[in-house]
Amino acid sequence: MSVLTRQVTSVSSPVQVCIDTLVQRLGDAAAAGVYKMMEGLLLEGPSAVAISALPVCFTFLEDIEE
């Protein structure tokens, strides 16, 4: 018995890894762009951005419950 356990995962193809990385990076870039746009529009900083995002969160949660 080993101290370290090996986790068995499926082998991904290099193409799948590339697509996953691109999608993740594009999502990160889009989120950063939206954040900067909202911060520039509100001119109040991170707390105002968080407060303005609350209606979007509540709308998302209502859609999940249905």
Backbone as XML, in Angstrom:
<?xml version="1.0"?>
<chain id="A" units="angstrom">
  <residue number="1" name="MET">
    <atom name="N" x="0.840" y="-1.172" z="0.000"/>
    <atom name="CA" x="0.000" y="0.000" z="0.000"/>
    <atom name="C" x="0.889" y="1.241" z="0.000"/>
  </residue>
  <residue number="2" name="SER">
    <atom name="N" x="0.537" y="2.194" z="-0.780"/>
    <atom name="CA" x="1.325" y="3.407" z="-0.948"/>
    <atom name="C" x="0.707" y="4.560" z="-0.159"/>
  </residue>
  <residue number="3" name="VAL">
    <atom name="N" x="1.562" y="5.482" z="0.240"/>
    <atom name="CA" x="1.069" y="6.682" z="0.924"/>
    <atom name="C" x="0.320" y="7.567" z="-0.061"/>
  </residue>
  <residue number="4" name="LEU">
    <atom name="N" x="0.838" y="7.646" z="-1.248"/>
    <atom name="CA" x="0.199" y="8.454" z="-2.282"/>
    <atom name="C" x="-0.766" y="7.588" z="-3.073"/>
  </residue>
  <residue number="5" name="THR">
    <atom name="N" x="-1.937" y="8.081" z="-3.284"/>
    <atom name="CA" x="-2.906" y="7.334" z="-4.087"/>
    <atom name="C" x="-2.935" y="7.901" z="-5.487"/>
  </residue>
  <residue number="6" name="ARG">
    <atom name="N" x="-3.047" y="7.031" z="-6.423"/>
    <atom name="CA" x="-3.099" y="7.451" z="-7.814"/>
    <atom name="C" x="-4.545" y="7.549" z="-8.244"/>
  </residue>
  <residue number="7" name="GLN">
    <atom name="N" x="-4.872" y="8.670" z="-8.847"/>
    <atom name="CA" x="-6.239" y="8.877" z="-9.308"/>
    <atom name="C" x="-6.303" y="8.507" z="-10.783"/>
  </residue>
  <residue number="8" name="VAL">
    <atom name="N" x="-7.202" y="7.620" z="-11.115"/>
    <atom name="CA" x="-7.341" y="7.175" z="-12.494"/>
    <atom name="C" x="-8.243" y="8.164" z="-13.219"/>
  </residue>
  <residue number="9" name="THR">
    <atom name="N" x="-7.702" y="8.744" z="-14.272"/>
    <atom name="CA" x="-8.485" y="9.676" z="-15.090"/>
    <atom name="C" x="-8.419" y="9.215" z="-16.541"/>
  </residue>
  <residue number="10" name="SER">
    <atom name="N" x="-9.370" y="9.665" z="-17.294"/>
    <atom name="CA" x="-9.360" y="9.310" z="-18.702"/>
    <atom name="C" x="-8.291" y="10.129" z="-19.414"/>
  </residue>
  <residue number="11" name="VAL">
    <atom name="N" x="-7.701" y="9.551" z="-20.405"/>
    <atom name="CA" x="-6.653" y="10.213" z="-21.156"/>
    <atom name="C" x="-7.304" y="11.142" z="-22.164"/>
  </residue>
  <residue number="12" name="SER">
    <atom name="N" x="-6.924" y="12.418" z="-22.117"/>
    <atom name="CA" x="-7.489" y="13.397" z="-23.041"/>
    <atom name="C" x="-6.553" y="13.560" z="-24.230"/>
  </residue>
  <residue number="13" name="SER">
    <atom name="N" x="-7.135" y="13.817" z="-25.345"/>
    <atom name="CA" x="-6.323" y="14.056" z="-26.529"/>
    <atom name="C" x="-5.752" y="15.464" z="-26.470"/>
  </residue>
  <residue number="14" name="PRO">
    <atom name="N" x="-4.654" y="15.707" z="-27.140"/>
    <atom name="CA" x="-4.074" y="17.054" z="-27.137"/>
    <atom name="C" x="-5.029" y="18.116" z="-27.689"/>
  </residue>
  <residue number="15" name="VAL">
    <atom name="N" x="-5.868" y="17.725" z="-28.621"/>
    <atom name="CA" x="-6.834" y="18.665" z="-29.191"/>
    <atom name="C" x="-7.860" y="19.070" z="-28.132"/>
  </residue>
  <residue number="16" name="GLN">
    <atom name="N" x="-8.330" y="18.096" z="-27.353"/>
    <atom name="CA" x="-9.306" y="18.389" z="-26.311"/>
    <atom name="C" x="-8.695" y="19.298" z="-25.243"/>
  </residue>
  <residue number="17" name="VAL">
    <atom name="N" x="-7.445" y="19.053" z="-24.885"/>
    <atom name="CA" x="-6.758" y="19.897" z="-23.897"/>
    <atom name="C" x="-6.623" y="21.319" z="-24.437"/>
  </residue>
  <residue number="18" name="CYS">
    <atom name="N" x="-6.289" y="21.444" z="-25.704"/>
    <atom name="CA" x="-6.144" y="22.766" z="-26.323"/>
    <atom name="C" x="-7.479" y="23.508" z="-26.339"/>
  </residue>
  <residue number="19" name="ILE">
    <atom name="N" x="-8.546" y="22.831" z="-26.715"/>
    <atom name="CA" x="-9.866" y="23.458" z="-26.745"/>
    <atom name="C" x="-10.293" y="23.867" z="-25.342"/>
  </residue>
  <residue number="20" name="ASP">
    <atom name="N" x="-10.091" y="22.991" z="-24.354"/>
    <atom name="CA" x="-10.448" y="23.324" z="-22.973"/>
    <atom name="C" x="-9.682" y="24.552" z="-22.488"/>
  </residue>
  <residue number="21" name="THR">
    <atom name="N" x="-8.390" y="24.623" z="-22.812"/>
    <atom name="CA" x="-7.572" y="25.757" z="-22.397"/>
    <atom name="C" x="-8.048" y="27.033" z="-23.068"/>
  </residue>
  <residue number="22" name="LEU">
    <atom name="N" x="-8.332" y="26.970" z="-24.356"/>
    <atom name="CA" x="-8.789" y="28.158" z="-25.078"/>
    <atom name="C" x="-10.125" y="28.661" z="-24.531"/>
  </residue>
  <residue number="23" name="VAL">
    <atom name="N" x="-11.040" y="27.751" z="-24.278"/>
    <atom name="CA" x="-12.343" y="28.145" z="-23.751"/>
    <atom name="C" x="-12.188" y="28.774" z="-22.369"/>
  </residue>
  <residue number="24" name="GLN">
    <atom name="N" x="-11.339" y="28.184" z="-21.532"/>
    <atom name="CA" x="-11.132" y="28.739" z="-20.196"/>
    <atom name="C" x="-10.498" y="30.114" z="-20.283"/>
  </residue>
  <residue number="25" name="ARG">
    <atom name="N" x="-9.497" y="30.292" z="-21.130"/>
    <atom name="CA" x="-8.815" y="31.597" z="-21.250"/>
    <atom name="C" x="-9.745" y="32.651" z="-21.841"/>
  </residue>
  <residue number="26" name="LEU">
    <atom name="N" x="-10.558" y="32.266" z="-22.814"/>
    <atom name="CA" x="-11.510" y="33.229" z="-23.382"/>
    <atom name="C" x="-12.556" y="33.635" z="-22.349"/>
  </residue>
  <residue number="27" name="GLY">
    <atom name="N" x="-12.996" y="32.689" z="-21.531"/>
    <atom name="CA" x="-13.938" y="33.016" z="-20.463"/>
    <atom name="C" x="-13.326" y="33.943" z="-19.445"/>
  </residue>
  <residue number="28" name="ASP">
    <atom name="N" x="-12.068" y="33.702" z="-19.087"/>
    <atom name="CA" x="-11.370" y="34.587" z="-18.150"/>
    <atom name="C" x="-11.231" y="35.996" z="-18.728"/>
  </residue>
  <residue number="29" name="ALA">
    <atom name="N" x="-10.870" y="36.074" z="-20.008"/>
    <atom name="CA" x="-10.704" y="37.374" z="-20.653"/>
    <atom name="C" x="-12.028" y="38.115" z="-20.746"/>
  </residue>
  <residue number="30" name="ALA">
    <atom name="N" x="-13.101" y="37.400" z="-21.057"/>
    <atom name="CA" x="-14.419" y="38.031" z="-21.135"/>
    <atom name="C" x="-14.859" y="38.545" z="-19.769"/>
  </residue>
  <residue number="31" name="ALA">
    <atom name="N" x="-14.638" y="37.746" z="-18.732"/>
    <atom name="CA" x="-15.006" y="38.174" z="-17.381"/>
    <atom name="C" x="-14.206" y="39.399" z="-16.956"/>
  </residue>
  <residue number="32" name="ALA">
    <atom name="N" x="-12.911" y="39.417" z="-17.273"/>
    <atom name="CA" x="-12.090" y="40.574" z="-16.933"/>
    <atom name="C" x="-12.549" y="41.818" z="-17.692"/>
  </residue>
  <residue number="33" name="GLY">
    <atom name="N" x="-12.928" y="41.633" z="-18.956"/>
    <atom name="CA" x="-13.413" y="42.769" z="-19.738"/>
    <atom name="C" x="-14.715" y="43.326" z="-19.203"/>
  </residue>
  <residue number="34" name="VAL">
    <atom name="N" x="-15.629" y="42.455" z="-18.843"/>
    <atom name="CA" x="-16.900" y="42.902" z="-18.269"/>
    <atom name="C" x="-16.669" y="43.605" z="-16.944"/>
  </residue>
  <residue number="35" name="TYR">
    <atom name="N" x="-15.765" y="43.063" z="-16.134"/>
    <atom name="CA" x="-15.452" y="43.681" z="-14.842"/>
    <atom name="C" x="-14.892" y="45.083" z="-15.044"/>
  </residue>
  <residue number="36" name="LYS">
    <atom name="N" x="-13.925" y="45.235" z="-15.961"/>
    <atom name="CA" x="-13.333" y="46.543" z="-16.212"/>
    <atom name="C" x="-14.374" y="47.517" z="-16.760"/>
  </residue>
  <residue number="37" name="MET">
    <atom name="N" x="-15.255" y="47.030" z="-17.632"/>
    <atom name="CA" x="-16.283" y="47.894" z="-18.198"/>
    <atom name="C" x="-17.228" y="48.383" z="-17.096"/>
  </residue>
  <residue number="38" name="MET">
    <atom name="N" x="-17.645" y="47.464" z="-16.226"/>
    <atom name="CA" x="-18.549" y="47.854" z="-15.144"/>
    <atom name="C" x="-17.856" y="48.783" z="-14.161"/>
  </residue>
  <residue number="39" name="GLU">
    <atom name="N" x="-16.584" y="48.506" z="-13.872"/>
    <atom name="CA" x="-15.842" y="49.356" z="-12.946"/>
    <atom name="C" x="-15.687" y="50.753" z="-13.529"/>
  </residue>
  <residue number="40" name="GLY">
    <atom name="N" x="-15.443" y="50.832" z="-14.824"/>
    <atom name="CA" x="-15.316" y="52.130" z="-15.472"/>
    <atom name="C" x="-16.631" y="52.879" z="-15.513"/>
  </residue>
  <residue number="41" name="LEU">
    <atom name="N" x="-17.732" y="52.146" z="-15.714"/>
    <atom name="CA" x="-19.032" y="52.799" z="-15.768"/>
    <atom name="C" x="-19.496" y="53.263" z="-14.392"/>
  </residue>
  <residue number="42" name="LEU">
    <atom name="N" x="-19.242" y="52.474" z="-13.390"/>
    <atom name="CA" x="-19.734" y="52.804" z="-12.057"/>
    <atom name="C" x="-18.813" y="53.753" z="-11.297"/>
  </residue>
  <residue number="43" name="LEU">
    <atom name="N" x="-17.516" y="53.702" z="-11.590"/>
    <atom name="CA" x="-16.520" y="54.563" z="-10.938"/>
    <atom name="C" x="-16.569" y="54.480" z="-9.416"/>
  </residue>
  <residue number="44" name="GLU">
    <atom name="N" x="-16.935" y="53.333" z="-8.905"/>
    <atom name="CA" x="-17.046" y="53.168" z="-7.466"/>
    <atom name="C" x="-16.163" y="52.056" z="-6.923"/>
  </residue>
  <residue number="45" name="GLY">
    <atom name="N" x="-15.644" y="51.204" z="-7.779"/>
    <atom name="CA" x="-14.766" y="50.140" z="-7.319"/>
    <atom name="C" x="-15.454" y="48.791" z="-7.233"/>
  </residue>
  <residue number="46" name="PRO">
    <atom name="N" x="-14.761" y="47.830" z="-6.627"/>
    <atom name="CA" x="-15.251" y="46.444" z="-6.600"/>
    <atom name="C" x="-16.568" y="46.251" z="-5.857"/>
  </residue>
  <residue number="47" name="SER">
    <atom name="N" x="-16.797" y="46.999" z="-4.781"/>
    <atom name="CA" x="-18.030" y="46.780" z="-4.021"/>
    <atom name="C" x="-19.265" y="47.177" z="-4.836"/>
  </residue>
  <residue number="48" name="ALA">
    <atom name="N" x="-19.154" y="48.236" z="-5.606"/>
    <atom name="CA" x="-20.282" y="48.647" z="-6.446"/>
    <atom name="C" x="-20.522" y="47.643" z="-7.565"/>
  </residue>
  <residue number="49" name="VAL">
    <atom name="N" x="-19.455" y="47.078" z="-8.094"/>
    <atom name="CA" x="-19.600" y="46.061" z="-9.138"/>
    <atom name="C" x="-20.302" y="44.836" z="-8.567"/>
  </residue>
  <residue number="50" name="ALA">
    <atom name="N" x="-19.922" y="44.439" z="-7.351"/>
    <atom name="CA" x="-20.548" y="43.277" z="-6.717"/>
    <atom name="C" x="-22.022" y="43.534" z="-6.450"/>
  </residue>
  <residue number="51" name="ILE">
    <atom name="N" x="-22.352" y="44.710" z="-5.967"/>
    <atom name="CA" x="-23.751" y="45.038" z="-5.681"/>
    <atom name="C" x="-24.567" y="45.078" z="-6.967"/>
  </residue>
  <residue number="52" name="SER">
    <atom name="N" x="-23.993" y="45.606" z="-8.032"/>
    <atom name="CA" x="-24.743" y="45.678" z="-9.291"/>
    <atom name="C" x="-24.922" y="44.295" z="-9.916"/>
  </residue>
  <residue number="53" name="ALA">
    <atom name="N" x="-24.103" y="43.317" z="-9.544"/>
    <atom name="CA" x="-24.227" y="41.969" z="-10.093"/>
    <atom name="C" x="-25.247" y="41.120" z="-9.342"/>
  </residue>
  <residue number="54" name="LEU">
    <atom name="N" x="-25.710" y="41.576" z="-8.197"/>
    <atom name="CA" x="-26.671" y="40.792" z="-7.419"/>
    <atom name="C" x="-27.950" y="40.455" z="-8.190"/>
  </residue>
  <residue number="55" name="PRO">
    <atom name="N" x="-28.572" y="41.395" z="-8.905"/>
    <atom name="CA" x="-29.782" y="41.025" z="-9.667"/>
    <atom name="C" x="-29.524" y="39.917" z="-10.694"/>
  </residue>
  <residue number="56" name="VAL">
    <atom name="N" x="-28.353" y="39.929" z="-11.308"/>
    <atom name="CA" x="-28.014" y="38.882" z="-12.268"/>
    <atom name="C" x="-27.916" y="37.541" z="-11.560"/>
  </residue>
  <residue number="57" name="CYS">
    <atom name="N" x="-27.308" y="37.528" z="-10.378"/>
    <atom name="CA" x="-27.182" y="36.280" z="-9.600"/>
    <atom name="C" x="-28.551" y="35.747" z="-9.202"/>
  </residue>
  <residue number="58" name="PHE">
    <atom name="N" x="-29.416" y="36.630" z="-8.726"/>
    <atom name="CA" x="-30.745" y="36.189" z="-8.311"/>
    <atom name="C" x="-31.548" y="35.662" z="-9.500"/>
  </residue>
  <residue number="59" name="THR">
    <atom name="N" x="-31.414" y="36.301" z="-10.652"/>
    <atom name="CA" x="-32.092" y="35.830" z="-11.853"/>
    <atom name="C" x="-31.588" y="34.445" z="-12.237"/>
  </residue>
  <residue number="60" name="PHE">
    <atom name="N" x="-30.286" y="34.244" z="-12.148"/>
    <atom name="CA" x="-29.696" y="32.939" z="-12.458"/>
    <atom name="C" x="-30.201" y="31.873" z="-11.491"/>
  </residue>
  <residue number="61" name="LEU">
    <atom name="N" x="-30.259" y="32.203" z="-10.222"/>
    <atom name="CA" x="-30.732" y="31.229" z="-9.235"/>
    <atom name="C" x="-32.205" y="30.895" z="-9.435"/>
  </residue>
  <residue number="62" name="GLU">
    <atom name="N" x="-33.016" y="31.853" z="-9.823"/>
    <atom name="CA" x="-34.424" y="31.577" z="-10.097"/>
    <atom name="C" x="-34.588" y="30.651" z="-11.285"/>
  </residue>
  <residue number="63" name="ASP">
    <atom name="N" x="-33.719" y="30.823" z="-12.307"/>
    <atom name="CA" x="-33.787" y="29.946" z="-13.481"/>
    <atom name="C" x="-33.408" y="28.518" z="-13.133"/>
  </residue>
  <residue number="64" name="ILE">
    <atom name="N" x="-32.508" y="28.344" z="-12.218"/>
    <atom name="CA" x="-32.082" y="27.000" z="-11.819"/>
    <atom name="C" x="-33.206" y="26.275" z="-11.077"/>
  </residue>
  <residue number="65" name="GLU">
    <atom name="N" x="-33.935" y="26.977" z="-10.234"/>
    <atom name="CA" x="-34.995" y="26.369" z="-9.438"/>
    <atom name="C" x="-36.157" y="25.883" z="-10.288"/>
  </residue>
  <residue number="66" name="GLU">
    <atom name="N" x="-36.354" y="26.454" z="-11.442"/>
    <atom name="CA" x="-37.492" y="26.073" z="-12.285"/>
    <atom name="C" x="-37.290" y="24.807" z="-12.997"/>
  </residue>
</chain>
